Amino acid sequence: MQIMITHGSLATTRVLHLNRIQIGLAIAALAVVLMLFSGLVYHFVFLKAAREGWPVVSSIVRLVVRDEFAQRDRFVRENLDVMATKVGEMQAKLLKLEAMGDRVSGLAGVKPEEFKPVLSPRPGAASAPAAVKGQGGPFIPGLNDSQRSALDALAGNVDLMDERTDQYTDLFTLIESRLLEGRLAQLLIPSTTPVAGPVGSGFGFRTDPITGRGALHMGLDFPADVGTPIVAAAGGVVINTDNHSAYGNMVDIDHGSGLVTRYAHASKLLVKTGDLVKRGQAVALVGNTGRSTGPHLHFEVLVDGVPQNPARFLAGRGGDPKSMAGNPRAR
């Protein structure tokens, strides 16, 4: 491509030779210049006209962007509707969670006054955020009043549900702790029969097998062959392993809360003082040591040092050991 440039009758004609690459670069540079110019015009003229409401230009701008605003408003409304539906579903699930929390807390023995402080509103939770000074920026058309109101309402509901979820998380943590405490308490109540088999002699007054006179029998006797394993009726700590003149080889296990079980007349002890034992663990072997007329296990339950009827505990009814001991039927 050639471009001839002349000026006046005596001037020498100039000829510019342009190849395809030079022409393409020139067209691209021109396009970039036009884009920058149009951007500047849009930014400094049309946006300013729309913001300040110029009589003619602002009307033209509204006509140009009307469809864009309509599409944006439709998109916002559809998304607000979807968000509102999701929030409604979350609120329904939260109501079910609250009802479940009430039921489970009752089963766990958590009193309402204990978790009311947990579920009380946090101070300033509903207060609006303070205005921040020094704000500004270019004008960008935003939401209309109805959309802004709906969005604020959704945001408030989401914040409230988030707060309630955190509170019920704390409540269920408390319930879990109480249930674990109850489970541990059950593990420490001697409700497992130490020797399989029938009871030979029960708790209470009986004719003494050696003297033939009436005497108080302070435990349960389980007749069994020598060497039969004797298991712990509950978990605890071994506090005494001794050879007693009346009890023979004996083991005392402390289960806490003043509750102690005793296993007497053993032929061999399998644990020593200070050992931790779990429910069902073998602690001794049946024997005929001490004041005994035949191989058997003499099993006692003591609460604060006072003998109780072991049958009350072996029945598996659970509960507070001291309340069980205080029941007159326990004797």
Kinemage of the C-alpha trace (Angstrom):
@kinemage 1
@onewidth
@group {chain A} dominant
@subgroup {mainchain}
@vectorlist {calphas} color= white
{ca met a 1} P 0.000 0.000 0.000
{ca gln a 2} L 1.322 3.436 -0.998
{ca ile a 3} L 0.259 6.812 0.317
{ca met a 4} L 1.346 9.902 -1.695
{ca ile a 5} L 1.586 13.219 0.121
{ca thr a 6} L 1.959 16.477 -1.874
{ca his a 7} L 1.866 20.125 -0.851
{ca gly a 8} L 1.917 23.004 -3.333
{ca ser a 9} L 2.916 22.969 -7.000
{ca leu a 10} L 6.685 23.027 -6.418
{ca ala a 11} L 6.868 20.690 -3.455
{ca thr a 12} L 8.288 17.215 -3.863
{ca thr a 13} L 5.746 14.468 -3.582
{ca arg a 14} L 6.339 12.108 -0.669
{ca val a 15} L 5.417 8.441 -0.927
{ca leu a 16} L 4.791 6.244 2.145
{ca his a 17} L 5.064 2.519 1.634
{ca leu a 18} L 3.003 0.475 4.181
{ca asn a 19} L 2.981 -3.288 4.326
{ca arg a 20} L 0.205 -5.424 5.842
{ca ile a 21} L 1.805 -5.633 9.307
{ca gln a 22} L 2.119 -1.854 9.567
{ca ile a 23} L -1.485 -1.398 8.467
{ca gly a 24} L -2.679 -3.926 11.095
{ca leu a 25} L -0.703 -2.224 13.854
{ca ala a 26} L -2.120 1.138 12.855
{ca ile a 27} L -5.686 -0.178 12.935
{ca ala a 28} L -5.106 -1.774 16.352
{ca ala a 29} L -3.633 1.438 17.760
{ca leu a 30} L -6.620 3.366 16.442
{ca ala a 31} L -9.025 0.889 18.046
{ca val a 32} L -7.244 1.217 21.413
{ca val a 33} L -7.398 5.000 21.215
{ca leu a 34} L -11.117 4.874 20.410
{ca met a 35} L -11.781 2.516 23.323
{ca leu a 36} L -9.904 4.755 25.752
{ca phe a 37} L -11.725 7.775 24.454
{ca ser a 38} L -15.130 6.124 24.747
{ca gly a 39} L -14.306 4.999 28.298
{ca leu a 40} L -13.344 8.515 29.299
{ca val a 41} L -16.496 9.931 27.741
{ca tyr a 42} L -18.654 7.316 29.547
{ca his a 43} L -16.965 7.900 32.858
{ca phe a 44} L -16.796 11.679 32.878
{ca val a 45} L -19.952 12.502 30.896
{ca phe a 46} L -22.594 9.790 31.048
{ca leu a 47} L -22.048 8.701 34.645
{ca lys a 48} L -21.861 12.298 35.791
{ca ala a 49} L -25.009 13.054 33.809
{ca ala a 50} L -26.830 10.114 35.384
{ca arg a 51} L -25.639 11.062 38.853
{ca glu a 52} L -26.444 14.782 38.576
{ca gly a 53} L -29.576 14.384 36.426
{ca trp a 54} L -28.663 16.381 33.309
{ca pro a 55} L -31.842 17.097 31.284
{ca val a 56} L -31.027 15.364 27.984
{ca val a 57} L -28.009 13.129 28.594
{ca ser a 58} L -29.467 11.520 31.726
{ca ser a 59} L -32.572 10.500 29.770
{ca ile a 60} L -30.416 8.924 27.071
{ca val a 61} L -28.411 7.069 29.688
{ca arg a 62} L -31.576 5.729 31.332
{ca leu a 63} L -32.831 4.440 27.993
{ca val a 64} L -29.525 2.733 27.276
{ca val a 65} L -29.154 1.035 30.674
{ca arg a 66} L -32.853 0.377 31.336
{ca asp a 67} L -32.676 -3.196 30.053
{ca glu a 68} L -29.492 -3.833 31.997
{ca phe a 69} L -31.094 -2.581 35.220
{ca ala a 70} L -34.217 -4.642 34.532
{ca gln a 71} L -32.141 -7.788 34.073
{ca arg a 72} L -30.155 -7.023 37.205
{ca asp a 73} L -33.332 -6.401 39.227
{ca arg a 74} L -34.855 -9.647 37.974
{ca phe a 75} L -31.661 -11.521 38.869
{ca val a 76} L -31.618 -9.962 42.353
{ca arg a 77} L -35.300 -10.767 42.970
{ca glu a 78} L -34.845 -14.380 41.906
{ca asn a 79} L -31.824 -14.784 44.164
{ca leu a 80} L -33.633 -13.133 47.067
{ca asp a 81} L -36.526 -15.556 46.618
{ca val a 82} L -34.151 -18.532 46.636
{ca met a 83} L -32.365 -17.202 49.714
{ca ala a 84} L -35.688 -16.607 51.483
{ca thr a 85} L -36.725 -20.214 50.763
{ca lys a 86} L -33.434 -21.561 52.094
{ca val a 87} L -33.688 -19.386 55.200
{ca gly a 88} L -37.219 -20.663 55.808
{ca glu a 89} L -36.017 -24.267 55.564
{ca met a 90} L -33.168 -23.517 57.971
{ca gln a 91} L -35.598 -21.919 60.435
{ca ala a 92} L -37.813 -25.019 60.312
{ca lys a 93} L -34.805 -27.256 61.002
{ca leu a 94} L -33.747 -24.974 63.857
{ca leu a 95} L -37.214 -25.280 65.422
{ca lys a 96} L -36.922 -29.077 65.252
{ca leu a 97} L -33.469 -28.816 66.820
{ca glu a 98} L -34.849 -26.686 69.650
{ca ala a 99} L -37.659 -29.173 70.318
{ca met a 100} L -35.156 -32.035 70.303
{ca gly a 101} L -32.928 -30.081 72.679
{ca asp a 102} L -35.801 -29.687 75.127
{ca arg a 103} L -36.567 -33.416 75.064
{ca val a 104} L -32.968 -34.585 75.292
{ca ser a 105} L -32.127 -32.120 78.066
{ca gly a 106} L -34.955 -33.591 80.137
{ca leu a 107} L -33.677 -37.118 79.550
{ca ala a 108} L -30.156 -36.038 80.489
{ca gly a 109} L -31.343 -34.428 83.714
{ca val a 110} L -30.365 -30.890 82.672
{ca lys a 111} L -32.652 -28.443 84.436
{ca pro a 112} L -34.159 -25.545 82.406
{ca glu a 113} L -32.584 -22.940 84.679
{ca glu a 114} L -29.157 -24.372 83.854
{ca phe a 115} L -29.350 -23.753 80.112
{ca lys a 116} L -31.427 -20.550 80.127
{ca pro a 117} L -28.263 -18.415 80.466
{ca val a 118} L -26.776 -20.329 77.526
{ca leu a 119} L -29.761 -19.545 75.302
{ca ser a 120} L -30.166 -15.913 76.383
{ca pro a 121} L -29.570 -13.258 73.695
{ca arg a 122} L -26.067 -11.916 73.545
{ca pro a 123} L -25.691 -8.252 74.487
{ca gly a 124} L -25.811 -6.006 71.438
{ca ala a 125} L -26.636 -8.881 69.089
{ca ala a 126} L -29.486 -6.960 67.449
{ca ser a 127} L -27.814 -3.574 67.410
{ca ala a 128} L -26.989 -2.019 64.043
{ca pro a 129} L -23.364 -1.478 63.112
{ca ala a 130} L -22.003 2.002 63.696
{ca ala a 131} L -21.411 4.277 60.727
{ca val a 132} L -17.829 4.429 59.494
{ca lys a 133} L -16.406 7.853 58.643
{ca gly a 134} L -14.324 8.597 55.569
{ca gln a 135} L -16.324 6.532 53.056
{ca gly a 136} L -16.712 7.317 49.342
{ca gly a 137} L -16.166 6.059 45.806
{ca pro a 138} L -17.654 6.245 42.291
{ca phe a 139} L -21.416 6.119 41.798
{ca ile a 140} L -22.720 2.630 41.027
{ca pro a 141} L -26.493 2.104 40.942
{ca gly a 142} L -27.446 -0.214 43.803
{ca leu a 143} L -30.529 -1.983 45.147
{ca asn a 144} L -33.857 -0.273 45.450
{ca asp a 145} L -35.520 0.232 48.819
{ca ser a 146} L -37.644 -2.930 48.718
{ca gln a 147} L -34.701 -5.105 47.709
{ca arg a 148} L -32.474 -3.547 50.346
{ca ser a 149} L -35.163 -4.111 52.988
{ca ala a 150} L -35.589 -7.758 51.971
{ca leu a 151} L -31.835 -8.293 51.963
{ca asp a 152} L -31.479 -6.708 55.411
{ca ala a 153} L -34.272 -8.928 56.753
{ca leu a 154} L -32.594 -12.040 55.340
{ca ala a 155} L -29.243 -11.010 56.769
{ca gly a 156} L -30.853 -10.464 60.177
{ca asn a 157} L -32.506 -13.893 60.085
{ca val a 158} L -29.248 -15.562 59.067
{ca asp a 159} L -27.371 -13.834 61.907
{ca leu a 160} L -30.059 -14.876 64.387
{ca met a 161} L -29.975 -18.492 63.213
{ca asp a 162} L -26.201 -18.499 63.396
{ca glu a 163} L -26.372 -17.264 66.989
{ca arg a 164} L -29.039 -19.795 67.954
{ca thr a 165} L -27.038 -22.590 66.335
{ca asp a 166} L -23.985 -21.675 68.400
{ca gln a 167} L -26.112 -21.590 71.549
{ca tyr a 168} L -27.659 -25.003 70.894
{ca thr a 169} L -24.203 -26.378 70.143
{ca asp a 170} L -23.242 -25.309 73.664
{ca leu a 171} L -26.438 -26.851 75.041
{ca phe a 172} L -25.826 -30.199 73.357
{ca thr a 173} L -22.235 -30.130 74.624
{ca leu a 174} L -23.628 -29.702 78.150
{ca ile a 175} L -26.125 -32.527 77.574
{ca glu a 176} L -23.363 -34.768 76.239
{ca ser a 177} L -21.314 -34.040 79.344
{ca arg a 178} L -24.231 -34.914 81.633
{ca leu a 179} L -24.943 -38.119 79.737
{ca leu a 180} L -21.286 -39.064 80.014
{ca glu a 181} L -21.380 -38.359 83.741
{ca gly a 182} L -24.408 -40.617 84.046
{ca arg a 183} L -22.705 -43.310 82.004
{ca leu a 184} L -19.612 -43.140 84.202
{ca ala a 185} L -21.781 -43.270 87.312
{ca gln a 186} L -23.482 -46.403 85.988
{ca leu a 187} L -20.096 -47.974 85.317
{ca leu a 188} L -19.119 -47.359 88.937
{ca ile a 189} L -22.276 -48.911 90.452
{ca pro a 190} L -21.705 -52.602 91.338
{ca ser a 191} L -24.426 -54.209 89.277
{ca thr a 192} L -22.447 -57.101 87.745
{ca thr a 193} L -22.693 -60.454 89.573
{ca pro a 194} L -19.148 -61.274 90.774
{ca val a 195} L -19.624 -65.065 90.425
{ca ala a 196} L -22.061 -66.796 88.113
{ca gly a 197} L -24.565 -68.944 89.960
{ca pro a 198} L -27.313 -68.827 92.586
{ca val a 199} L -27.049 -67.079 95.941
{ca gly a 200} L -26.496 -69.487 98.806
{ca ser a 201} L -27.135 -67.101 101.685
{ca gly a 202} L -28.707 -63.660 101.501
{ca phe a 203} L -28.279 -60.385 103.335
{ca gly a 204} L -29.868 -60.075 106.788
{ca phe a 205} L -30.298 -62.096 109.965
{ca arg a 206} L -29.724 -65.847 109.731
{ca thr a 207} L -28.549 -68.804 111.808
{ca asp a 208} L -24.789 -68.714 111.907
{ca pro a 209} L -23.451 -71.906 110.226
{ca ile a 210} L -20.634 -72.262 112.773
{ca thr a 211} L -22.153 -71.201 116.120
{ca gly a 212} L -25.772 -72.037 115.337
{ca arg a 213} L -26.965 -68.760 116.842
{ca gly a 214} L -28.759 -65.873 115.127
{ca ala a 215} L -26.412 -63.321 113.545
{ca leu a 216} L -26.418 -60.605 110.914
{ca his a 217} L -25.043 -61.710 107.546
{ca met a 218} L -23.674 -58.535 105.921
{ca gly a 219} L -23.419 -59.740 102.327
{ca leu a 220} L -24.303 -62.412 99.789
{ca asp a 221} L -22.710 -65.862 99.541
{ca phe a 222} L -22.104 -67.412 96.103
{ca pro a 223} L -21.190 -71.131 96.384
{ca ala a 224} L -18.679 -72.129 93.662
{ca asp a 225} L -15.786 -74.477 93.052
{ca val a 226} L -12.317 -73.506 94.211
{ca gly a 227} L -10.552 -71.536 91.479
{ca thr a 228} L -13.699 -70.063 89.954
{ca pro a 229} L -12.908 -66.479 88.800
{ca ile a 230} L -14.304 -63.635 90.887
{ca val a 231} L -14.920 -60.511 88.781
{ca ala a 232} L -15.277 -56.871 89.825
{ca ala a 233} L -18.922 -55.829 90.085
{ca ala a 234} L -17.945 -52.362 88.762
{ca gly a 235} L -14.904 -50.318 87.838
{ca gly a 236} L -12.821 -48.779 90.604
{ca val a 237} L -9.548 -48.712 92.523
{ca val a 238} L -8.278 -51.555 94.712
{ca ile a 239} L -7.822 -50.090 98.186
{ca asn a 240} L -7.127 -53.238 100.204
{ca thr a 241} L -5.734 -56.723 99.594
{ca asp a 242} L -5.341 -58.553 102.883
{ca asn a 243} L -5.631 -61.837 104.709
{ca his a 244} L -8.278 -61.397 107.404
{ca ser a 245} L -9.034 -63.848 110.194
{ca ala a 246} L -12.750 -63.861 109.361
{ca tyr a 247} L -12.761 -62.909 105.665
{ca gly a 248} L -9.653 -64.856 104.659
{ca asn a 249} L -8.026 -63.579 101.475
{ca met a 250} L -10.055 -60.460 100.606
{ca val a 251} L -10.132 -57.580 98.121
{ca asp a 252} L -11.767 -54.184 98.685
{ca ile a 253} L -12.531 -51.981 95.644
{ca asp a 254} L -13.429 -48.292 95.948
{ca his a 255} L -15.981 -47.085 93.362
{ca gly a 256} L -16.216 -43.471 94.545
{ca ser a 257} L -19.000 -41.609 96.374
{ca gly a 258} L -18.243 -43.669 99.503
{ca leu a 259} L -19.117 -46.918 97.698
{ca val a 260} L -16.885 -49.985 98.356
{ca thr a 261} L -17.289 -53.650 97.389
{ca arg a 262} L -15.625 -56.525 99.253
{ca tyr a 263} L -14.735 -59.986 97.928
{ca ala a 264} L -13.808 -62.498 100.658
{ca his a 265} L -12.652 -66.133 101.258
{ca ala a 266} L -10.596 -66.150 98.015
{ca ser a 267} L -8.013 -68.856 97.341
{ca lys a 268} L -5.832 -66.445 95.351
{ca leu a 269} L -5.771 -62.682 94.782
{ca leu a 270} L -5.124 -61.474 91.213
{ca val a 271} L -4.760 -57.736 91.954
{ca lys a 272} L -2.833 -55.597 94.422
{ca thr a 273} L -3.555 -52.358 96.285
{ca gly a 274} L -3.608 -49.337 93.975
{ca asp a 275} L -4.609 -51.234 90.840
{ca leu a 276} L -7.289 -49.800 88.570
{ca val a 277} L -9.874 -52.421 87.645
{ca lys a 278} L -12.755 -52.351 85.215
{ca arg a 279} L -16.173 -53.942 85.387
{ca gly a 280} L -15.984 -57.711 84.812
{ca gln a 281} L -12.230 -57.957 85.377
{ca ala a 282} L -11.092 -60.994 87.382
{ca val a 283} L -9.727 -59.861 90.758
{ca ala a 284} L -9.493 -63.162 92.677
{ca leu a 285} L -10.332 -66.887 92.640
{ca val a 286} L -12.980 -68.575 94.785
{ca gly a 287} L -11.580 -70.329 97.853
{ca asn a 288} L -12.335 -71.479 101.392
{ca thr a 289} L -10.059 -69.242 103.483
{ca gly a 290} L -10.966 -67.499 106.743
{ca arg a 291} L -14.148 -68.214 108.675
{ca ser a 292} L -15.823 -70.427 106.096
{ca thr a 293} L -17.503 -73.853 105.966
{ca gly a 294} L -16.938 -74.453 102.223
{ca pro a 295} L -15.695 -72.858 99.010
{ca his a 296} L -17.734 -69.766 98.164
{ca leu a 297} L -17.500 -66.011 97.617
{ca his a 298} L -18.706 -63.673 100.351
{ca phe a 299} L -19.657 -60.416 98.605
{ca glu a 300} L -20.380 -57.155 100.441
{ca val a 301} L -21.378 -53.620 99.415
{ca leu a 302} L -20.593 -50.785 101.837
{ca val a 303} L -21.719 -47.140 101.544
{ca asp a 304} L -19.750 -44.820 103.822
{ca gly a 305} L -18.653 -47.922 105.713
{ca val a 306} L -22.216 -49.160 106.370
{ca pro a 307} L -23.085 -52.607 104.909
{ca gln a 308} L -25.931 -52.597 102.373
{ca asn a 309} L -27.930 -55.314 100.688
{ca pro a 310} L -25.891 -56.184 97.543
{ca ala a 311} L -29.007 -57.546 95.871
{ca arg a 312} L -30.278 -53.969 95.499
{ca phe a 313} L -27.251 -53.166 93.368
{ca leu a 314} L -27.015 -56.434 91.475
{ca ala a 315} L -30.615 -55.986 90.360
{ca gly a 316} L -29.222 -53.387 87.921
{ca arg a 317} L -31.620 -50.636 88.950
{ca gly a 318} L -28.825 -48.051 89.073
{ca gly a 319} L -29.301 -44.643 90.646
{ca asp a 320} L -27.543 -42.869 93.475
{ca pro a 321} L -25.780 -45.446 95.736
{ca lys a 322} L -26.609 -43.469 98.884
{ca ser a 323} L -30.272 -43.143 97.967
{ca met a 324} L -30.369 -46.858 97.266
{ca ala a 325} L -28.728 -47.537 100.605
{ca gly a 326} L -31.291 -45.353 102.361
{ca asn a 327} L -34.230 -47.354 101.013
{ca pro a 328} L -35.605 -49.524 103.861
{ca arg a 329} L -36.285 -52.346 101.423
{ca ala a 330} L -32.524 -52.538 100.812
{ca arg a 331} L -32.237 -54.402 104.119
